[in-house]
């Protein structure tokens, strides 16, 4: 719904009559999230929403409760969540964690949200209207209003004890200029990569399937979606086998529509114009991706300005020391790398290829449960 500031003021006034305090990971909270997981799966939603349902299954939530035990505070907080436009499900992970530790939540949905987000919101609305979902509905309110209504953001920021922002650097800066808060958890622009060390055609085919899992969801725009592949001591013939296997995966599961392909080529031209020293030595074009290979790929500005939509940059390296190092490097998905070698990778997250988009309550090095409690 679109809210005017007067409506938000009324809303906040109503929320002052808050529900009773609940202990973190109280059984009723765990039951509600587990029922939500079952509810989602019964409706056979998009793959991204299925992944969310798998994460919030009962066994995983119970393991979290056991892990944190008695170390969480009992005080109830009010949390204002501002969601991203480019990744349709990620915001609900932090909302559900906040719910599980007993908080009251207002969630601002992006006016630029996509079809998957609308599907997810529809499922939430149906669930909270059931007896099993009533508790979630009483403690999590989802609203929508244009980002230009700064006063609404300011009002909700005054209401909250904590604020969570999923968004780019510019969005976070703008929000903090309008309504700074003392206790904020922000997830700014990040980029992610993959490093592959392949020695056989079998490796190449398996790696292609796992890489496809990482890059094809969310139009390759998630912060953990790989934007580039670094080939560690991998022969060209094995790389060619990888690209052939990836093309087959893309043919079997087409993802990128015509507008994504157009944006891919526009972004490619912008990146190449921004750094004239960056000259491709090879390319492979497919409806689902454009691969550009470079002799070297260590331009952090290029990696950070990469907009997804199926653009895959590529380079050969002889050592993990040639991987980019930057505070904005979030996830490195790896294949064919030993555990001892993984220690030499500098990134916020290091994960086996194929699991880059799997959510964890430790995100960007932050313990979300403790920060939201």
C-alpha positions as semicolon CSV with decimal commas, in nm:
position;residue;x (nm);y (nm);z (nm)
1;X;0,000;0,000;0,000
2;X;0,108;0,359;-0,054
3;X;0,124;0,550;0,272
4;X;0,110;0,921;0,331
5;X;0,303;1,054;0,627
6;X;-0,021;1,116;0,819
7;X;-0,111;0,751;0,776
8;X;0,230;0,643;0,905
9;X;0,193;0,867;1,211
10;X;-0,138;0,695;1,284
11;X;0,021;0,357;1,222
12;X;0,307;0,424;1,460
13;X;0,061;0,542;1,722
14;X;-0,125;0,213;1,694
15;X;0,200;0,019;1,720
16;X;0,274;0,185;2,052
17;X;0,017;-0,066;2,180
18;X;0,273;-0,337;2,124
19;X;0,215;-0,712;2,160
20;X;0,343;-0,873;2,477
21;X;0,713;-0,944;2,506
22;X;0,834;-1,286;2,388
23;X;1,161;-1,457;2,470
24;X;1,405;-1,509;2,184
25;X;1,339;-1,840;2,007
26;X;1,029;-1,902;2,217
27;X;0,849;-2,214;2,096
28;X;0,557;-2,015;1,949
29;X;0,803;-1,815;1,735
30;X;0,980;-2,129;1,613
31;X;0,648;-2,298;1,535
32;X;0,528;-1,999;1,334
33;X;0,839;-1,982;1,115
34;X;0,834;-2,360;1,064
35;X;0,468;-2,345;0,962
36;X;0,552;-2,064;0,722
37;X;0,817;-2,287;0,563
38;X;0,562;-2,566;0,517
39;X;0,305;-2,320;0,383
40;X;0,546;-2,191;0,119
41;X;0,643;-2,538;-0,002
42;X;0,280;-2,642;-0,043
43;X;0,233;-2,362;-0,297
44;X;0,530;-2,465;-0,516
45;X;0,671;-2,114;-0,559
46;X;0,976;-1,987;-0,749
47;X;1,313;-2,148;-0,678
48;X;1,437;-1,843;-0,486
49;X;1,139;-1,867;-0,249
50;X;1,187;-2,242;-0,211
51;X;1,543;-2,169;-0,096
52;X;1,402;-1,934;0,169
53;X;1,157;-2,202;0,284
54;X;1,439;-2,456;0,309
55;X;1,641;-2,216;0,525
56;X;1,355;-2,152;0,768
57;X;1,259;-2,519;0,809
58;X;1,204;-2,632;1,168
59;X;1,531;-2,825;1,207
60;X;1,743;-2,526;1,103
61;X;1,561;-2,284;1,333
62;X;1,587;-2,527;1,626
63;X;1,961;-2,557;1,564
64;X;1,988;-2,178;1,583
65;X;1,795;-2,178;1,911
66;X;2,026;-2,445;2,054
67;X;2,336;-2,263;1,933
68;X;2,246;-1,935;2,103
69;X;2,098;-2,091;2,415
70;X;2,078;-1,843;2,700
71;X;2,313;-1,581;2,554
72;X;2,040;-1,355;2,407
73;X;1,879;-1,060;2,586
74;X;1,511;-1,068;2,677
75;X;1,426;-0,709;2,580
76;X;1,194;-0,657;2,285
77;X;1,311;-0,414;2,014
78;X;1,134;-0,227;1,735
79;X;1,305;-0,280;1,400
80;X;1,252;-0,090;1,076
81;X;1,361;-0,287;0,768
82;X;1,423;-0,119;0,430
83;X;1,432;-0,375;0,152
84;X;1,630;-0,387;-0,175
85;X;1,489;-0,385;-0,526
86;X;1,739;-0,618;-0,690
87;X;1,717;-0,930;-0,470
88;X;1,357;-1,026;-0,412
89;X;1,381;-1,254;-0,108
90;X;1,689;-1,155;0,091
91;X;1,510;-0,904;0,315
92;X;1,283;-1,169;0,464
93;X;1,575;-1,361;0,612
94;X;1,659;-1,072;0,843
95;X;1,290;-1,005;0,911
96;X;1,238;-1,367;1,019
97;X;1,553;-1,361;1,235
98;X;1,429;-1,041;1,396
99;X;1,089;-1,206;1,453
100;X;1,257;-1,513;1,604
101;X;1,444;-1,306;1,863
102;X;1,113;-1,148;1,967
103;X;1,113;-0,809;1,792
104;X;0,834;-0,597;1,646
105;X;0,900;-0,521;1,278
106;X;0,792;-0,274;1,011
107;X;0,914;-0,367;0,664
108;X;0,927;-0,110;0,384
109;X;0,896;-0,288;0,048
110;X;1,069;-0,135;-0,253
111;X;0,840;0,022;-0,512
112;X;1,079;-0,127;-0,771
113;X;1,045;-0,482;-0,641
114;X;1,015;-0,762;-0,892
115;X;0,772;-1,041;-0,965
116;X;0,933;-1,283;-0,718
117;X;0,903;-1,029;-0,438
118;X;0,535;-0,978;-0,523
119;X;0,489;-1,355;-0,517
120;X;0,657;-1,374;-0,177
121;X;0,451;-1,089;-0,034
122;X;0,136;-1,260;-0,160
123;X;0,234;-1,578;0,021
124;X;0,304;-1,382;0,340
125;X;-0,034;-1,214;0,321
126;X;-0,213;-1,546;0,275
127;X;-0,018;-1,703;0,562
128;X;-0,078;-1,427;0,819
129;X;-0,450;-1,457;0,753
130;X;-0,442;-1,815;0,883
131;X;-0,451;-1,918;1,249
132;X;-0,094;-2,048;1,226
133;X;0,029;-1,721;1,077
134;X;-0,149;-1,479;1,310
135;X;0,155;-1,432;1,535
136;X;0,372;-1,331;1,241
137;X;0,105;-1,085;1,128
138;X;0,087;-0,928;1,473
139;X;0,461;-0,862;1,491
140;X;0,558;-0,790;1,127
141;X;0,391;-0,519;0,921
142;X;0,473;-0,487;0,550
143;X;0,416;-0,151;0,383
144;X;0,507;0,023;0,057
145;X;0,561;0,389;-0,017
146;X;0,778;0,578;-0,268
147;X;1,140;0,635;-0,168
148;X;1,083;1,006;-0,232
149;X;0,857;1,025;0,075
150;X;1,151;1,101;0,301
151;X;0,935;1,215;0,590
152;X;0,779;0,870;0,613
153;X;1,124;0,715;0,641
154;X;1,214;0,974;0,905
155;X;0,900;0,896;1,106
156;X;0,961;0,522;1,102
157;X;1,329;0,575;1,183
158;X;1,231;0,770;1,495
159;X;0,992;0,491;1,592
160;X;1,248;0,212;1,569
161;X;1,522;0,101;1,806
162;X;1,717;-0,054;1,519
163;X;1,718;-0,017;1,142
164;X;1,818;-0,266;0,874
165;X;1,894;-0,142;0,522
166;X;1,952;-0,369;0,225
167;X;2,062;-0,141;-0,058
168;X;2,337;0,024;-0,255
169;X;2,585;0,277;-0,122
170;X;2,389;0,571;-0,265
171;X;2,060;0,456;-0,112
172;X;2,216;0,404;0,229
173;X;2,385;0,746;0,216
174;X;2,061;0,917;0,116
175;X;1,861;0,750;0,392
176;X;2,120;0,845;0,654
177;X;2,122;1,205;0,534
178;X;1,744;1,219;0,580
179;X;1,713;1,015;0,899
180;X;2,031;0,906;1,077
181;X;1,990;0,645;1,349
182;X;2,233;0,529;1,616
183;X;2,178;0,155;1,575
184;X;2,184;0,055;1,209
185;X;2,273;-0,262;1,023
186;X;2,340;-0,178;0,656
187;X;2,434;-0,400;0,365
188;X;2,597;-0,179;0,098
189;X;2,723;-0,259;-0,253
190;X;2,936;-0,571;-0,274
191;X;3,071;-0,783;-0,556
192;X;3,153;-1,154;-0,567
193;X;3,367;-1,382;-0,780
194;X;3,447;-1,748;-0,841
195;X;3,785;-1,919;-0,859
196;X;3,802;-2,252;-1,042
197;X;4,081;-2,505;-1,064
198;X;3,971;-2,776;-1,306
199;X;4,170;-3,076;-1,422
200;X;3,923;-3,284;-1,624
201;X;3,611;-3,267;-1,840
202;X;3,419;-3,422;-1,552
203;X;3,533;-3,135;-1,329
204;X;3,425;-2,887;-1,595
205;X;3,074;-3,029;-1,627
206;X;3,018;-3,042;-1,252
207;X;3,161;-2,693;-1,200
208;X;2,937;-2,555;-1,477
209;X;2,624;-2,687;-1,302
210;X;2,734;-2,542;-0,969
211;X;2,834;-2,209;-1,118
212;X;2,498;-2,188;-1,296
213;X;2,326;-2,224;-0,959
214;X;2,524;-1,928;-0,826
215;X;2,490;-1,683;-1,113
216;X;2,148;-1,737;-1,270
217;X;1,920;-1,639;-0,979
218;X;1,817;-1,276;-0,918
219;X;1,945;-1,183;-1,268
220;X;2,299;-1,210;-1,127
221;X;2,236;-0,897;-0,919
222;X;2,265;-1,038;-0,568
223;X;2,571;-0,922;-0,376
224;X;2,687;-1,285;-0,364
225;X;2,626;-1,353;-0,736
226;X;2,963;-1,415;-0,909
227;X;3,056;-1,146;-1,159
228;X;3,386;-1,301;-1,271
229;X;3,565;-1,635;-1,299
230;X;3,934;-1,664;-1,218
231;X;4,086;-1,977;-1,371
232;X;4,361;-2,115;-1,148
233;X;4,604;-2,327;-1,352
234;X;4,323;-2,459;-1,576
235;X;4,397;-2,560;-1,936
236;X;4,207;-2,378;-2,216
237;X;4,053;-2,704;-2,342
238;X;3,900;-2,770;-1,997
239;X;3,771;-2,413;-1,987
240;X;3,605;-2,468;-2,327
241;X;3,437;-2,778;-2,187
242;X;3,308;-2,568;-1,897
243;X;3,157;-2,307;-2,130
244;X;2,991;-2,579;-2,337
245;X;2,839;-2,735;-2,025
246;X;2,727;-2,395;-1,900
247;X;2,554;-2,326;-2,233
248;X;2,362;-2,653;-2,195
249;X;2,252;-2,556;-1,843
250;X;2,138;-2,218;-1,974
251;X;1,952;-2,376;-2,267
252;X;1,768;-2,613;-2,031
253;X;1,680;-2,334;-1,785
254;X;1,662;-1,999;-1,968
255;X;1,669;-1,708;-1,725
256;X;1,752;-1,376;-1,886
257;X;1,483;-1,200;-2,089
258;X;1,537;-0,959;-2,378
259;X;1,553;-0,651;-2,154
260;X;1,820;-0,821;-1,941
261;X;2,022;-0,898;-2,253
262;X;1,993;-0,536;-2,363
263;X;2,103;-0,407;-2,022
264;X;2,390;-0,656;-2,027
265;X;2,529;-0,509;-2,349
266;X;2,476;-0,150;-2,231
267;X;2,661;-0,223;-1,906
268;X;2,940;-0,398;-2,099
269;X;2,998;-0,092;-2,317
270;X;2,997;0,136;-2,013
271;X;3,254;-0,080;-1,833
272;X;3,487;-0,094;-2,132
273;X;3,459;0,280;-2,188
274;X;3,529;0,348;-1,820
275;X;3,862;0,166;-1,839
276;X;4,014;0,179;-2,189
277;X;4,305;-0,037;-2,075
278;X;4,064;-0,325;-2,023
279;X;4,061;-0,502;-2,361
280;X;3,893;-0,843;-2,406
281;X;4,108;-1,110;-2,567
282;X;3,816;-1,351;-2,619
283;X;3,439;-1,355;-2,591
284;X;3,154;-1,606;-2,594
285;X;2,799;-1,484;-2,655
286;X;2,490;-1,677;-2,547
287;X;2,134;-1,555;-2,478
288;X;2,191;-1,622;-2,108
289;X;2,541;-1,482;-2,075
290;X;2,822;-1,288;-2,235
291;X;3,172;-1,403;-2,140
292;X;3,461;-1,161;-2,179
293;X;3,811;-1,289;-2,112
294;X;4,096;-1,055;-2,019
295;X;4,467;-1,102;-1,975
296;X;4,433;-0,949;-1,629
297;X;4,127;-0,867;-1,423
298;X;4,211;-0,664;-1,116
299;X;4,017;-0,344;-1,184
300;X;3,806;-0,310;-0,870
301;X;3,602;-0,025;-1,020
302;X;3,496;-0,253;-1,306
303;X;3,397;-0,538;-1,077
304;X;3,205;-0,302;-0,849
305;X;3,021;-0,137;-1,141
306;X;2,920;-0,472;-1,291
307;X;2,537;-0,483;-1,301
308;X;2,478;-0,854;-1,360
309;X;2,224;-0,962;-1,624
310;X;2,449;-1,248;-1,738
311;X;2,780;-1,069;-1,793
312;X;3,067;-1,298;-1,690
313;X;3,422;-1,163;-1,683
314;X;3,711;-1,407;-1,697
315;X;4,089;-1,423;-1,647
316;X;4,364;-1,679;-1,590
317;X;4,576;-1,671;-1,275
318;X;4,876;-1,872;-1,154
319;X;4,826;-1,803;-0,785
320;X;4,547;-1,712;-0,543
321;X;4,753;-1,403;-0,461
322;X;4,634;-1,264;-0,797
323;X;4,272;-1,254;-0,683
324;X;4,138;-0,904;-0,611
325;X;4,146;-0,787;-0,249
326;X;3,896;-0,524;-0,146
327;X;3,655;-0,449;0,138
328;X;3,369;-0,479;-0,112
329;X;3,464;-0,832;-0,215
330;X;3,197;-1,032;-0,041
331;X;3,183;-1,395;-0,158
332;X;3,439;-1,614;-0,333
333;X;3,293;-1,939;-0,461
334;X;3,563;-2,199;-0,515
335;X;3,602;-2,533;-0,693
336;X;3,906;-2,761;-0,694
337;X;4,072;-2,562;-0,415
338;X;4,202;-2,745;-0,108
339;X;4,107;-2,634;0,242
340;X;4,462;-2,520;0,305
341;X;4,453;-2,305;-0,010
342;X;4,114;-2,157;0,081
343;X;4,284;-1,993;0,381
344;X;4,480;-1,778;0,136
345;X;4,161;-1,627;-0,012
346;X;4,076;-1,285;0,135
347;X;3,701;-1,222;0,132
348;X;3,409;-1,177;0,370
349;X;3,273;-1,519;0,267
350;X;3,440;-1,824;0,114
351;X;3,206;-2,098;0,005
352;X;3,208;-2,402;-0,224
353;X;3,085;-2,331;-0,575
354;X;2,708;-2,370;-0,599
355;X;2,633;-2,239;-0,250
356;X;2,709;-1,867;-0,289
357;X;2,342;-1,768;-0,259
358;X;2,269;-1,983;0,046
359;X;2,185;-1,754;0,335
360;X;2,360;-1,785;0,668
361;X;2,287;-1,599;0,992
362;X;2,651;-1,487;0,982
363;X;2,643;-1,247;0,686
364;X;2,922;-1,017;0,571
365;X;3,102;-1,117;0,889
366;X;2,812;-0,997;1,108
367;X;2,626;-1,219;1,355
368;X;2,274;-1,115;1,260
369;X;2,103;-1,288;1,551
370;X;2,310;-1,099;1,807
371;X;2,282;-0,768;1,621
372;X;1,903;-0,797;1,595
373;X;1,857;-0,910;1,955
